[in-house]
Amino acid sequence: MHKLSIQSTGAIAQHDLEKGYRQIAEAGFHCVDFGFDSFLQGWMIQNDNINKVFLRPIEEIWEDFKPHAELAAKYGLTFEQSHAPFPLKTPGRDNLNKKMMQATENCFAIAHRMGSPYIVEHPVHLWNAAREEQYAYNKEMYLSLIAMAKEYKLTVCLENLFVERNAHLFEGMGSDIAESVRLIDELNEAAGEELFGFCFDTGHANLLGKNMYQSLTMLGNRLKILHIHDNDGVSDLHTMPFTFERSWNSCATDWEGFLCGLHDIHYEGVLNFEVFRLMNSFPEEIHPAVLRLLEETGQYFSKKIQESADGKRKDENP
């Protein structure tokens, strides 16, 4: 049985932390994916409106997050993964980037105190840049994290991203799995140990029409954590699996290929649901029922991974 996890954003309201952690535990989840990015959001970073949350002495910052650690412990939950604020770097904005490096190091320190072994750090997409230029920019960015990853005993995870322009979706950094495999291997070689891995996002893969099975088997043991959610293939909706149907008895997302891929790479990590839009769409009174259904879905996924989803393969799909 795999451990089951849910993203903190949407499931845990700041105005009633204890209620959120209690409901997650009562639904049967084992752990929480902590979203540091919800405290310092992308639009704030781009506007150079970096709040004081991560730019204070570390003990002051810890006082803000200590209640989360205490409540998780009270209800028997752990933080098996977390998500750093992004973007870490913005081309041509050196002063902003210095602030973000300090904020990121403090975030890493807090993640370590909360017991998170993995943290997602988004790669950066450069519009109108050659592929190798983007690759080099991101490699340099991740190399700059080696010292803090070692200090705080964190595995830094890249994520498969999409980007949008003029109502069209394009591959973001991380979505070319062969390229990500190359980057992770080069980073780990430079680090002298395994400090970098991959977070596979099912929703982003579905938006770009990626082959789930092939993606996961290419990643192999580089896959460390998951962002599991569903969409209609058009918008990044972050809702629960099996929500959308393309045709009769056919899901919009290839869940069968996803489960087969996890089986074939012997994935024993956490099954983590990143479904903040789902939680935000339901009234708080219904959250316990929604959480129970998500937990049952996680149990179903775990069972099917062990069974190899009836042994079927999706590598024949485009």
BELCOR-V343571 format. One record per residue. N is the residue number from 0. PSI is psi in degrees with one decimal (none if undefined). Layout:
<<N & PSI> <N & PSI>>
//
This chain:
<<0 & 124.5> <1 & 150.9> <2 & 145.4> <3 & 139.0> <4 & 157.2> <5 & 146.3> <6 & 138.3> <7 & -38.3> <8 & 126.0> <9 & -34.5> <10 & -22.9> <11 & 111.7> <12 & 138.2> <13 & -27.8> <14 & -11.4> <15 & 72.6> <16 & -43.1> <17 & -40.1> <18 & -43.0> <19 & -49.4> <20 & -38.5> <21 & -45.3> <22 & -38.0> <23 & -45.1> <24 & -42.8> <25 & -28.3> <26 & -14.6> <27 & 4.2> <28 & 156.2> <29 & -26.1> <30 & 173.6> <31 & 137.6> <32 & 108.7> <33 & 124.9> <34 & 87.4> <35 & -24.8> <36 & -17.7> <37 & -16.7> <38 & -19.4> <39 & 93.1> <40 & 161.1> <41 & -40.9> <42 & -31.5> <43 & -42.1> <44 & -47.9> <45 & -28.1> <46 & 9.3> <47 & 36.1> <48 & 55.1> <49 & 113.6> <50 & 172.1> <51 & 2.2> <52 & -48.1> <53 & 10.3> <54 & 49.3> <55 & 170.8> <56 & 142.5> <57 & -33.7> <58 & -32.5> <59 & -41.3> <60 & -42.3> <61 & -33.9> <62 & -29.3> <63 & -33.0> <64 & -13.0> <65 & -40.2> <66 & -34.2> <67 & -45.8> <68 & -41.1> <69 & -41.6> <70 & -38.1> <71 & -45.5> <72 & -39.7> <73 & -37.6> <74 & 14.2> <75 & 25.5> <76 & 150.8> <77 & 164.1> <78 & 96.6> <79 & -13.6> <80 & 163.2> <81 & 174.0> <82 & 122.0> <83 & 155.7> <84 & 151.2> <85 & 153.0> <86 & 145.1> <87 & -38.8> <88 & 146.2> <89 & 121.9> <90 & 134.5> <91 & 7.5> <92 & 70.2> <93 & -41.2> <94 & -43.1> <95 & -41.8> <96 & -35.2> <97 & -42.8> <98 & -42.4> <99 & -33.3> <100 & -41.0> <101 & -43.3> <102 & -38.9> <103 & -41.9> <104 & -41.9> <105 & -37.2> <106 & -43.1> <107 & -41.9> <108 & -41.9> <109 & -40.6> <110 & -41.1> <111 & -43.4> <112 & -31.9> <113 & -6.0> <114 & 14.5> <115 & 121.6> <116 & -20.0> <117 & 145.0> <118 & 134.2> <119 & 129.8> <120 & 110.1> <121 & 138.1> <122 & 167.0> <123 & 132.3> <124 & 131.4> <125 & 112.2> <126 & 143.7> <127 & 30.9> <128 & 144.3> <129 & 153.6> <130 & -44.3> <131 & -30.6> <132 & -42.8> <133 & -43.2> <134 & -47.8> <135 & -39.1> <136 & -45.3> <137 & -36.7> <138 & -44.8> <139 & -40.3> <140 & -46.8> <141 & -34.6> <142 & -32.9> <143 & -10.7> <144 & -3.3> <145 & -47.2> <146 & -44.5> <147 & -31.8> <148 & -40.0> <149 & -44.6> <150 & -40.7> <151 & 11.1> <152 & 49.6> <153 & 141.7> <154 & 121.1> <155 & 126.0> <156 & 126.4> <157 & 160.2> <158 & 144.6> <159 & 118.6> <160 & 158.5> <161 & 159.9> <162 & 155.3> <163 & 136.5> <164 & 131.4> <165 & 43.1> <166 & 15.7> <167 & 146.5> <168 & 140.2> <169 & 160.3> <170 & 130.7> <171 & 173.7> <172 & 140.3> <173 & -21.1> <174 & -23.1> <175 & 101.9> <176 & -38.9> <177 & -40.3> <178 & -40.8> <179 & -38.9> <180 & -45.3> <181 & -45.5> <182 & -46.2> <183 & -43.2> <184 & -39.4> <185 & -38.6> <186 & -43.7> <187 & -34.2> <188 & -41.6> <189 & -35.3> <190 & -23.1> <191 & 7.4> <192 & 172.3> <193 & 94.2> <194 & -7.7> <195 & 141.3> <196 & -160.6> <197 & 141.3> <198 & 114.7> <199 & 123.1> <200 & 112.8> <201 & -37.6> <202 & -43.4> <203 & -40.2> <204 & -40.3> <205 & -40.6> <206 & -34.0> <207 & 5.2> <208 & 31.2> <209 & 148.5> <210 & 112.3> <211 & -48.3> <212 & -48.5> <213 & -40.3> <214 & -47.8> <215 & -40.3> <216 & -29.0> <217 & -39.2> <218 & -40.4> <219 & -133.4> <220 & 0.1> <221 & -21.7> <222 & 119.8> <223 & -38.6> <224 & 170.6> <225 & 148.4> <226 & 102.6> <227 & 121.3> <228 & 169.8> <229 & 159.6> <230 & 178.4> <231 & 8.3> <232 & 1.0> <233 & -44.0> <234 & 152.2> <235 & 84.1> <236 & -19.2> <237 & 54.2> <238 & -176.2> <239 & 154.9> <240 & 152.2> <241 & 17.7> <242 & -32.3> <243 & 143.1> <244 & 128.1> <245 & -45.7> <246 & -178.8> <247 & 120.4> <248 & 31.3> <249 & 116.8> <250 & 152.6> <251 & -31.8> <252 & 139.4> <253 & 76.0> <254 & -31.2> <255 & -45.1> <256 & -37.2> <257 & -48.7> <258 & -38.2> <259 & -42.2> <260 & -43.0> <261 & -38.1> <262 & -46.9> <263 & -20.4> <264 & 7.4> <265 & 45.5> <266 & 121.8> <267 & 10.6> <268 & -166.4> <269 & 142.4> <270 & 105.1> <271 & 127.5> <272 & 123.3> <273 & 82.1> <274 & 46.7> <275 & -34.1> <276 & -35.4> <277 & -48.7> <278 & -39.0> <279 & -22.5> <280 & -17.9> <281 & 144.2> <282 & 149.9> <283 & -29.5> <284 & -24.4> <285 & -7.0> <286 & -41.4> <287 & -40.6> <288 & -40.1> <289 & -44.0> <290 & -39.1> <291 & -40.1> <292 & -39.6> <293 & -42.6> <294 & -40.2> <295 & -36.7> <296 & -40.2> <297 & -41.2> <298 & -40.6> <299 & -45.7> <300 & -46.4> <301 & -43.3> <302 & -44.3> <303 & -34.3> <304 & -42.4> <305 & -31.2> <306 & -2.7> <307 & 31.4> <308 & 50.3> <309 & 18.1> <310 & 8.7> <311 & 158.2> <312 & 150.8> <313 & 13.1> <314 & -8.7> <315 & -9.2> <316 & 153.2> <317 & none>>
//
